[in-house]
Amino acid sequence: MDYAALWFWIVTACFAIYFFLEGFDFGVDLLRPFLARNERERKALINTIGPFWDGNEVWVILAAGAIFATFPLWYGALLTGLYPLFTLILLALIGRGVAFEFRAQVDHRHWRVFWDVTSFIGSFIPAFAWGLIMAALVQGLPIGQAGVYQGTLTSYITPFTLFGGLTTTLLFMLHGATFLLLRLDTQSALHARARSAALFWGAFATVAVLGFVYLGYVREELFRSFGLSNWVLPALAALTLAGIWLSLRLKRDGLSFAMSSLTIVFSVVTVFLGLFPKVLPSTLGAAYDLTIRNAASQPYTLYLMTIVGGIFLPLIIGYQAWNYYVFRHRIAVDEPKINQEIISHGTD
Amino acid sequence: MDFSTLELSRFQFATTSIFHFFFVPFTVGFAVFIALLQTLAFVRKSDDLERLTRFFGHLFFINFVVGVVTGIVQEFQFGMNWQVFSNFVGNIFGVPLALEVLMAFFLESTFLGLWWFGKDRLPSWLNLSFIWLVAIGTAISAFWIIIANAWMQHPVGYEILNGQAVLTSFWAVMTNPKGWQWFSHIFAGGLTVAAFFVMAVSGYHLRRKHEIPLFKTGLHLALVLATLGSLGVVASGHIQGQSAVRDQPMKYAAFSALWDTPEGGSMPESLIALPSNTQNRNLFSLEVPYLGSFLAFDNLYQKAQGMNELQAEMVKTYGPGNYIPPVWPVYWAFRIMVGLGGIMLLTVLWGLWLWRKGQLETAKGYLIFLLIMPLVPHLANFSGFVTTEIGRQPWVVQGLLLTKDAVSPLPVAYVIASLVAFWIIYLLLIGLDVFLLTRTARAGMHPPDTELASVPAPDYTLGSDPVKLKGS
């Protein structure tokens, strides 16, 4: 078996699952200032992702860990090459992680506003940066001998990578909105606002995706090498993206979320498919390209990782799915009726 | 002094690792304490003990979350600041790291949420199993990262192929005796950190006569754990020191400030010394005869090699260079660690003696003394970290890769900028953590009746109880 290729696809799967899962919790954070009008609504939005975000985040740590063990040269070249970007991501994730827990600890308006701003920025930076990184992977980095980065701070800031960042940010907002449709009390005003937001941000997301595809075709080699069969995935991504719009109109909440999830998954796989068998193309010449051949670990390490991954990945997916099942109920947004009755009795 | 990428990267690694290391042993030990407490609540079917579990759970989260977010930095910085190291060791070092994520991180993050939020949604035996899964997860996580570190300090099961260290036996890596010694040392250390924290909080409330029976249980359970923990720390520490003589003689000589191989019939142990790295000798040293031989070899006559002799041997093996670590910090950090361990042991004995006399909950002096004790194991952990990590310099992988050769070719400005940013964020986090921990710990528990008036809408942020909305 070709373990290096297998691990390339497992890494792809980690990123696909990460963007699918953390995509909506980033999205919910990014939408919060636009959707919530009072503290109760803000709280309800946080509660939709409360039991999940921490588990979602682990997928990116797994992606990084898997790259380290199976493609060490890729790991070093990517993280060192994009050093400032990863520093920003780490700082953002620190702020965001503590924001969730610290926000509820002190009952004061300024305290909450501080953490709300932190978690907004903490979601925006990684949402944008990961898109930029995906685009930079496609575009290639100026890496030379031994995977050493030769560029400057702004080498990877191009219209294409900026469009990549914009695309993931807007797609995650759309994805967050369709997630909220599934999670919020359908009778609430917040639910109706989430639907409008999905349509509104969905339009921008679609434009961004089209722009990314256009630039990817014209300026980069993404899609160029695709044969007829490889066009199936980008075509599916396009179809599901259109499907979101349709299902939103039909008010089929489950379908909308399924469609936005599939859009993200198909898009990620498309990007990696365009990359294969390279893992990090060099803009300084094909001789410096990192590929699944020259960047991979030795067979014994890959074999070992396959065994362990084969045991634990299904287990993890199983208990995470169960976690989602346990907390599947919709989140109440408005004050429960019974309390209002008590209050009205009290004032009689 | 001129700062280079190497020095700044080392400083950054030390910063992020030590900061992370303030939270991790605490989390590991605290999870065990909470799991034990909830087991007690489950067996006794006690709602009150359940309430105590939730109270300490709340404190656990504040700490846990900082541990998690700083752990992400830990995972990424190998590639960011140490590209050459990552390329060299990825085949081996990456595996335990990936295993840590697969076996522990997912387990902790998922079941912690299920434990806290699923309390009224799932049967209580299932809820109890969740906290045990979290406790096991934190321990597994510590285990794999220590196995990875142990490989760097005592490489096993590898061969060098095309300039990379390549795995030949994962079994050897997994059963690296260094790893198991360190794991037991750090696990025991974690128990003491958590136990002294719980003792301080319980003592504080006992002195104020809050919920006396409950905090009595907390104090008793924590004292038992502190006893096991501090004895475990001493025993595993001793085993470790003896194995260092064999596996990392240079490190051992550094923390003993042993420059020259002793000439007499035995090896003394230095109690107080002023080691000088420039003159390769001690400017002053107060020594106890025979003690060194006894501690290192359990007899009175065996001797370890001094640093000067080891240096000469290493120059022969690895070529010219300075292979002696900075002795001053290693020597003193080691002594501070041992001294603090002694204070912990005495505190435990004092507590046990009071307990036996039936005065543990009322001994005002002891309860006040306990308030400063949570700092002591933290400082001991910090000193232990300094001892073991500076003690192995200049090697990042013992005998295979020097630290100075492992660093990423980064512009100095990048590292300065990130270092400043991390320091600002970390100082803020420490401040917030201490503020929230003391605030929550002092607030104590809500009386049982407000628990019954549970609010219909659950609150899905870890550590925040719906009960907190009392009075609304």
Contacts between the chains, C-beta under 8 A, distances in Angstrom:
chain1	res1	chain2	res2	distance
A	43	B	459	7.4
A	46	B	460	7.0
A	46	B	461	6.4
A	47	B	457	7.7
A	47	B	458	7.3
A	47	B	459	6.8
A	47	B	460	4.3
A	47	B	461	7.9
A	49	B	460	7.8
A	50	B	113	7.8
A	50	B	117	7.1
A	50	B	459	7.7
A	50	B	460	2.3
A	50	B	461	5.6
A	50	B	462	7.9
A	51	B	113	4.3
A	51	B	114	7.6
A	51	B	117	5.0
A	51	B	460	5.4
A	52	B	113	7.4
A	54	B	68	7.2
A	54	B	109	4.2
A	54	B	112	7.4
A	54	B	113	6.5
A	54	B	462	7.9
A	55	B	106	6.6
A	55	B	109	4.5
A	55	B	110	4.6
A	55	B	113	6.9
A	57	B	72	7.8
A	57	B	109	7.4
A	58	B	101	6.6
A	58	B	105	4.8
A	58	B	106	5.1
A	58	B	109	5.5
A	61	B	72	6.2
A	61	B	75	5.6
A	61	B	101	5.3
A	61	B	105	6.1
A	62	B	98	7.3
A	62	B	101	4.6
A	62	B	102	6.8
A	62	B	105	7.6
A	62	B	106	7.7
A	64	B	75	5.8
A	64	B	76	6.2
A	64	B	79	7.6
A	65	B	75	6.5
A	65	B	94	6.9
A	65	B	97	5.1
A	65	B	98	4.0
A	65	B	100	7.3
A	65	B	101	4.6
A	65	B	102	7.9
A	66	B	98	5.6
A	68	B	78	6.9
A	68	B	79	6.7
A	68	B	86	6.7
A	68	B	90	5.7
A	68	B	93	7.6
A	68	B	94	3.8
A	68	B	97	5.9
A	68	B	98	6.8
A	69	B	90	6.5
A	69	B	91	7.7
A	69	B	94	3.0
A	69	B	95	5.0
A	69	B	97	6.7
A	69	B	98	4.4
A	70	B	94	7.2
A	71	B	90	7.7
A	72	B	86	5.5
A	72	B	87	5.4
A	72	B	89	7.5
A	72	B	90	2.2
A	72	B	91	6.5
A	72	B	94	6.1
A	72	B	164	7.6
A	73	B	87	5.4
A	73	B	90	7.5
A	75	B	78	7.9
A	75	B	79	4.6
A	75	B	86	5.5
A	75	B	90	6.4
A	75	B	94	7.5
A	76	B	79	5.1
A	76	B	82	7.9
A	76	B	83	3.8
A	76	B	84	7.5
A	76	B	86	3.9
A	76	B	87	5.0
A	76	B	90	7.6
A	76	B	408	7.4
A	77	B	83	7.0
A	78	B	79	7.0
A	79	B	76	6.2
A	79	B	79	3.2
A	79	B	80	4.5
A	79	B	83	7.5
A	79	B	86	7.8
A	80	B	79	6.5
A	80	B	80	6.1
A	80	B	81	7.8
A	80	B	83	4.3
A	80	B	408	4.2
A	80	B	409	7.5
A	80	B	410	6.6
A	83	B	80	5.5
A	83	B	408	7.5
A	83	B	410	5.9
A	83	B	414	5.2
A	83	B	418	7.5
A	84	B	414	6.0
A	84	B	417	7.5
A	84	B	418	7.7
A	86	B	76	5.9
A	86	B	80	5.7
A	87	B	80	7.4
A	87	B	414	7.7
A	87	B	417	7.4
A	87	B	418	4.3
A	87	B	421	6.7
A	90	B	72	6.2
A	90	B	73	5.1
A	90	B	76	6.0
A	91	B	421	5.8
A	91	B	422	7.6
A	91	B	425	6.1
A	93	B	69	6.4
A	93	B	72	5.7
A	94	B	69	4.3
A	94	B	70	7.1
A	94	B	72	7.4
A	94	B	73	7.2
A	94	B	425	5.9
A	94	B	429	7.5
A	95	B	425	7.4
A	97	B	65	6.0
A	97	B	68	6.2
A	97	B	69	4.0
A	97	B	72	8.0
A	98	B	65	5.6
A	98	B	66	6.5
A	98	B	69	6.0
A	98	B	429	6.8
A	98	B	432	7.2
A	100	B	65	7.7
A	100	B	461	5.8
A	100	B	462	7.5
A	101	B	61	6.0
A	101	B	62	7.0
A	101	B	65	4.5
A	101	B	461	6.0
A	101	B	462	5.3
A	101	B	463	5.8
A	101	B	464	8.0
A	102	B	62	7.9
A	102	B	65	7.8
A	102	B	432	6.4
A	102	B	436	6.7
A	103	B	461	6.7
A	104	B	459	6.7
A	104	B	461	4.3
A	104	B	463	7.3
A	104	B	464	3.7
A	105	B	62	7.2
A	105	B	436	5.4
A	105	B	439	7.7
A	105	B	440	7.1
A	105	B	463	7.0
A	105	B	464	7.0
A	106	B	436	7.8
A	106	B	439	7.7
A	146	B	87	7.4
A	147	B	83	7.2
A	147	B	87	7.1
A	148	B	83	7.5
A	148	B	409	5.4
A	149	B	409	7.5
A	297	B	90	6.2
A	297	B	91	4.5
A	297	B	94	7.2
A	298	B	91	5.6
A	298	B	161	7.0
A	298	B	164	7.8
A	298	B	166	4.8
A	298	B	167	6.8
A	300	B	166	7.5
A	300	B	167	5.4
A	300	B	168	7.2
A	300	B	170	7.9
A	301	B	91	4.7
A	301	B	92	7.4
A	301	B	94	7.6
A	301	B	95	6.2
A	301	B	166	7.6
A	301	B	167	5.1
A	304	B	95	6.3
A	304	B	167	7.3
A	304	B	170	5.5
A	305	B	95	6.5
A	305	B	98	6.5
A	308	B	98	7.6
A	308	B	99	6.1
A	308	B	102	6.2
A	309	B	102	6.9
A	312	B	102	4.2
A	312	B	103	6.2
A	313	B	102	7.3
A	316	B	102	7.0
A	316	B	106	4.6
A	319	B	106	7.7
A	319	B	107	8.0
A	319	B	110	5.7
A	319	B	111	7.6
A	320	B	106	7.1
A	320	B	110	5.7
A	323	B	110	5.2
A	323	B	113	6.6
A	323	B	114	5.9
A	326	B	114	6.5
A	326	B	118	5.8
A	326	B	121	6.3
A	326	B	122	7.0
A	327	B	117	6.7
A	327	B	118	7.7
A	327	B	460	7.7
A	331	B	457	7.7
A	332	B	456	7.2
A	332	B	457	5.1
A	336	B	456	4.8
A	336	B	457	7.1
A	338	B	456	7.5
A	339	B	456	7.5
